[in-house]
Amino acid sequence: MIQCKRYNFGAVSEPEINQFLGAMNKFQADYGVFITNSRFTNAARIAAREGTPITLIDGNDLIRLIIRYELFITPVTTYVLDDFYSEN
């Protein structure tokens, strides 16, 4: 089972993980993935380790995965000018 949450501020907390665990139990899911563009509180991480396994993917993990698999991105080359070019 997969759940995605977009947060403009704040972090995913334990109640959201517990609610997800309840939905997983209701539908007899063997495994869960919870994805957010934000982050997870420590209590949420602990709750995710209890009972049915849940993989947590936060905003930083999501960025790493996007870069790794080049999903919906176009790599670009950037050049930095040496100090010689900025002197008057």
RAFENCOR-V510486 format. One record per pair of residues at least 4 apart in sequence whose ideal C-beta (glycine too) atoms are under 6 Angstrom apart, sorted by the first residue. I is the first residue (numbers start at 1). J is the second residue. If there is no record, write none. Layout:
# RAFENCOR-V510486
i=I j=J
i=I j=J
This chain:
# RAFENCOR-V510486
i=1 j=24
i=1 j=29
i=1 j=32
i=2 j=33
i=3 j=20
i=3 j=34
i=4 j=35
i=5 j=12
i=5 j=36
i=6 j=37
i=7 j=38
i=11 j=38
i=11 j=39
i=11 j=41
i=12 j=16
i=12 j=36
i=12 j=40
i=12 j=44
i=13 j=41
i=13 j=44
i=14 j=43
i=14 j=44
i=14 j=47
i=17 j=44
i=17 j=47
i=17 j=48
i=18 j=47
i=20 j=34
i=24 j=29
i=24 j=32
i=24 j=52
i=31 j=53
i=32 j=54
i=33 j=55
i=34 j=54
i=34 j=56
i=35 j=57
i=36 j=58
i=37 j=59
i=38 j=59
i=39 j=58
i=40 j=44
i=40 j=45
i=40 j=56
i=40 j=58
i=48 j=54
i=48 j=56
i=57 j=61
i=57 j=62
i=66 j=71
i=81 j=85
